[in-house]
Amino acid sequence: MSSRAVFLDRDGTIAKDVHYCSRVEDFQILPTVPEAIRLFNEAGFKVIVITNQSGIARGYFTEETLARIHQKMKDELSKYGARVDETYYCPHHPDESCECRKPKTALFHRAAKEHDIDLRNSYMIGDMQMDIDAGKVISCKTILVATGPAAPDPNSQCPASLPDYTAASLLETAQWITSKQRLLSVVIPVKDEARHIGDLISRIGESLNSHPYEVIVVDDGSRDKTSWVARKNGATVIMHDGNLGKGAAMKTGVRNASGDIFVFLDGDGAHEPQDIPRVIAPILEGKAGLVIGSRTLPQSRVTTSPLTRRLTNNMASLIISVTISFLLPLAVLTNRVGQLLKLTRRNGATLPTKPKYIKITDCTSGFRAIISQGWQSQTLISQRFEIETEMIYEAVKKGLVVMEVPIGCNWDKRLSRLSIFGDGFRTLKLLSRKLLNDVRGTQIERAKED
């Protein structure tokens, strides 16, 4: 998958702005810049420097001198565990009207091609208006830092030229990006949804216009133009050779995702993408690891609600609630009781407290979000619709907090391929198997210890 990047101006952003810096000894990195770049490195961003250096065309210094200056920049940053992945510069005089001098964007496109960068989910950071203008042309998010000699006043600019964010320093910028702007991977498993998928992808963009995201559509054996429509609307499309099942499609999507949070949406047009910010909010706030968009909470907005599906979902949700609240803790307790008893005798440790009832109201909802670490920690074996209930079981087993939030939905039976009886039976069978395996694994381990 494509990488995210931060494009950095050099003079006034990374280093002190020296008028036509022509000597290595005059190049000085600004305070806290190494820490900021290290934060970008640790967050997985490519760090690309884009700088205008017309001093070469003016005869003030040579490209060899510029190379030594940039080597000093790398050496100084490396002392703090920070690195720049690539530096691009324009050597031309402004009067040459080249395509690489900012605010022109040739160097950005070159960097994107050479480093496989997703420009829409990247950032341009600089201390001058030309940096902001260049970033807007390539659809990056733009950030103005007030560390240059003459940073523009945001209050005096027209709305179209305003940066998306302003900061006192590059470090403040890095802290803001790495703490607030976590990449979302919106994964949509589909089969024969050409009439819905284009509008769905478009509405996702409208809902997340201020948040970095990618859309991954997994075509699970469609015979219509689903893949073509999805690509036309800007999604990354992964195709299965045949119909492998919803669970298989979700797993394929995640394997091709690069986000910090995975959001799953059904491709049949039943979900409202404007609810994505509501679904991911508890994760961004650190309150939950798995969030389910519920169609049955009092605040939910449901246009149609077939009685059979509603009753079946309520029964399935009651079963998973009892399972994760009582049966799963019992299996875990059985697994650890021997060790816990030893610890109790040894140092006064106590056994787990009384299980708490975890109420799930909509276990079959296909609209949900999970942190990437939470997904990676799970052992998911189902290939079909039962993966939705299995995710809840595994999340609680791995210690994730599970929450539900109300969403809007067109809960129309004609839009779903869920088999109430077939998939319901497979879900019960799966839960029974996982519980039994947990207990059996415990007995095998205890037998070995004995």
Long-range contacts (C-beta under 8 A, 24 or more apart in sequence): 1-118, 1-214, 1-236, 1-256, 1-257, 1-258, 2-116, 2-117, 2-118, 2-121, 2-258, 3-44, 3-45, 3-46, 3-115, 3-116, 3-117, 3-118, 3-258, 4-44, 4-45, 4-46, 4-117, 4-118, 4-121, 4-122, 4-183, 4-212, 4-258, 5-45, 5-46, 5-47, 5-48, 5-111, 5-112, 5-115, 5-117, 5-122, 5-123, 6-40, 6-45, 6-46, 6-47, 6-48, 6-122, 6-123, 6-124, 6-125, 6-177, 7-48, 7-49, 7-50, 7-108, 7-111, 7-122, 7-123, 7-124, 7-125, 7-135, 7-140, 8-37, 8-47, 8-48, 8-49, 8-50, 8-84, 8-125, 8-126, 8-170, 9-49, 9-50, 9-51, 9-102, 9-125, 9-126, 9-127, 9-128, 9-131, 10-49, 10-51, 10-73, 10-87, 11-51, 11-148, 12-126, 12-127, 12-128, 12-145, 12-147, 12-148, 12-149, 12-151, 13-125, 13-126, 13-127, 13-131, 13-145, 13-147, 13-148, 13-170, 14-49, 14-73, 14-170, 15-73, 17-127, 17-148, 17-149, 20-55, 20-58, 20-60, 20-61, 21-55, 21-61, 21-69, 22-55, 22-60, 22-61, 22-65, 23-61, 23-65, 24-65, 24-68, 24-69, 24-72, 27-69, 27-72, 27-73, 29-73, 29-76, 29-77, 30-147, 30-169, 30-170, 32-169, 32-170, 32-171, 33-77, 33-170, 33-171, 34-76, 34-77, 34-79, 34-80, 34-81, 34-82, 35-80, 35-82, 35-171, 35-174, 36-169, 36-170, 36-171, 36-173, 36-174, 36-175, 37-77, 37-82, 37-83, 37-84, 37-170, 37-174, 38-80, 38-81, 38-82, 39-171, 39-174, 39-175, 39-178, 40-174, 40-177, 40-178, 41-81, 41-82, 41-83, 42-178, 43-177, 43-178, 45-122, 45-123, 45-177, 46-85, 46-86, 46-115, 46-117, 47-83, 47-84, 47-85, 48-84, 48-85, 48-86, 48-87, 48-88, 48-111, 48-115, 48-117, 49-73, 49-84, 49-86, 49-87, 49-88, 50-88, 50-89, 50-102, 50-107, 50-108, 50-111, 50-134, 51-87, 51-88, 51-89, 51-90, 52-89, 52-90, 52-101, 52-102, 52-130, 53-89, 53-90, 53-91, 54-90, 54-91, 54-92, 54-93, 54-94, 54-101, 56-91, 57-91, 57-92, 57-93, 57-96, 58-93, 63-91, 66-91, 85-115, 86-111, 86-114, 86-115, 102-130, 102-131, 102-133, 102-134, 103-130, 103-131, 103-133, 103-134, 103-137, 104-134, 105-134, 105-137, 105-138, 108-134, 108-138, 108-140, 109-138, 112-138, 118-214, 120-212, 121-183, 121-212, 121-213, 121-214, 123-177, 125-170, 125-173, 127-151, 128-152, 129-157, 129-161, 132-161, 132-162, 132-163, 133-161, 136-160, 136-161, 141-165, 141-181, 141-212, 143-167, 143-173, 143-177, 145-169, 145-170, 145-172, 145-173, 164-210, 180-284, 181-211, 181-212, 182-212, 182-259, 182-260, 182-261, 182-284, 183-212, 183-213, 183-214, 183-258, 183-259, 183-260, 183-261, 184-208, 184-211, 184-212, 184-213, 184-214, 184-259, 184-260, 184-261, 184-262, 184-263, 184-276, 184-280, 185-213, 185-214, 185-216, 185-253, 185-254, 185-257, 185-258, 185-259, 185-261, 185-262, 185-263, 186-213, 186-214, 186-215, 186-216, 186-263, 186-264, 186-265, 186-276, 187-216, 187-218, 187-250, 187-253, 187-254, 187-257, 187-262, 187-263, 187-264, 187-265, 188-215, 188-216, 188-217, 188-218, 188-230, 188-235, 188-253, 188-264, 188-265, 188-266, 188-267, 189-218, 189-220, 189-246, 189-249, 189-250, 189-253, 189-264, 189-266, 189-267, 190-217, 190-218, 190-219, 190-220, 190-222, 190-226, 190-230, 190-249, 190-267, 191-219, 191-220, 191-221, 191-222, 191-226, 191-243, 191-267, 191-417, 192-222, 192-223, 192-224, 192-226, 193-222, 193-224, 193-226, 193-267, 193-268, 193-269, 194-222, 194-224, 194-225, 194-226, 194-228, 194-229, 195-269, 196-267, 196-268, 196-269, 197-226, 197-229, 197-230, 197-233, 197-235, 197-267, 198-229, 198-230, 198-232, 198-233, 199-269, 200-265, 200-267, 200-269, 200-271, 200-273, 201-230, 201-233, 201-234, 201-235, 202-233, 203-272, 203-273, 203-274, 204-265, 204-273, 204-276, 205-234, 206-273, 206-274, 207-273, 207-274, 207-275, 207-276, 207-277, 208-273, 208-276, 208-277, 211-277, 213-259, 214-257, 214-258, 214-259, 216-253, 216-256, 216-257, 217-267, 218-249, 218-250, 218-252, 218-253, 220-244, 220-245, 220-246, 220-248, 220-249, 226-267, 244-383, 245-383, 245-384, 245-385, 246-366, 246-383, 246-384, 246-385, 246-387, 247-380, 247-382, 247-383, 247-384, 247-385, 247-386, 247-387, 247-390, 248-383, 248-384, 250-387, 251-380, 254-375, 257-372, 259-372, 260-371, 260-372, 261-369, 261-370, 261-371, 261-372, 262-369, 262-370, 262-371, 262-372, 262-375, 263-368, 263-369, 264-366, 264-367, 264-368, 264-369, 265-366, 265-367, 266-366, 266-367, 268-415, 268-416, 269-410, 269-415, 270-409, 270-410, 270-411, 270-412, 270-415, 270-416, 271-366, 271-367, 271-407, 271-408, 271-409, 272-301, 272-407, 272-408, 272-409, 274-408, 275-367, 275-405, 275-407, 275-408, 276-369, 278-405, 278-406, 278-407, 279-367, 279-368, 279-369, 279-405, 279-407, 280-369, 281-405, 282-403, 282-405, 283-369, 283-370, 283-371, 287-401, 287-403, 288-400, 288-401, 288-402, 288-403, 289-370, 289-371, 289-373, 289-374, 289-395, 289-400, 289-401, 289-402, 290-368, 290-369, 290-370, 290-371, 290-374, 290-391, 290-392, 290-395, 290-400, 290-401, 290-402, 290-403, 291-368, 291-369, 291-370, 291-402, 291-403, 291-404, 291-405, 292-360, 292-362, 292-363, 292-365, 292-367, 292-368, 292-392, 292-402, 292-403, 292-404, 292-405, 293-362, 293-365, 293-367, 293-368, 293-404, 293-405, 293-406, 293-407, 293-409, 294-361, 294-362, 294-365, 294-404, 294-405, 294-406, 294-407, 295-362, 295-365, 295-407, 295-409, 295-411, 296-361, 296-362, 297-361, 297-362, 297-404, 297-405, 297-406, 298-406, 299-406, 300-406, 300-407, 300-408, 300-409, 301-406, 301-407, 301-408, 301-409, 302-408, 302-409, 302-410, 302-411, 303-408, 303-409, 303-410, 303-411, 303-412, 304-410, 304-411, 304-412, 305-411, 306-411, 306-412, 306-413, 308-413, 308-420, 309-411, 309-413, 309-416, 309-418, 309-420, 310-411, 312-420, 312-424, 313-362, 313-363, 313-364, 314-361, 316-363, 316-364, 316-389, 316-424, 316-427, 317-360, 317-361, 317-362, 317-363, 317-364, 319-428, 319-431, 320-360, 320-363, 320-389, 320-392, 320-393, 320-431, 321-357, 321-358, 321-359, 321-360, 323-393, 323-431, 323-435, 324-358, 324-360, 324-392, 324-393, 324-396, 324-397, 324-402, 325-355, 325-356, 325-357, 325-358, 326-355, 326-357, 327-435, 328-393, 328-396, 328-397, 328-435, 328-438, 329-355, 330-355, 331-435, 331-438, 331-439, 331-442, 332-397, 332-438, 334-439, 334-442, 335-438, 335-439, 335-441, 335-442, 335-445, 336-442, 338-446, 338-449, 358-396, 358-402, 360-392, 360-402, 360-404, 361-404, 362-404, 363-388, 363-389, 363-392, 364-388, 364-389, 364-418, 365-407, 367-407, 367-409, 370-395, 370-400, 371-400, 374-398, 374-400, 381-430, 382-426, 382-430, 384-423, 384-426, 385-418, 385-419, 385-423, 385-426, 385-427, 386-423, 386-426, 386-427, 386-430, 389-427, 389-430, 389-431, 390-427, 390-430, 390-431, 390-434, 393-431, 393-434
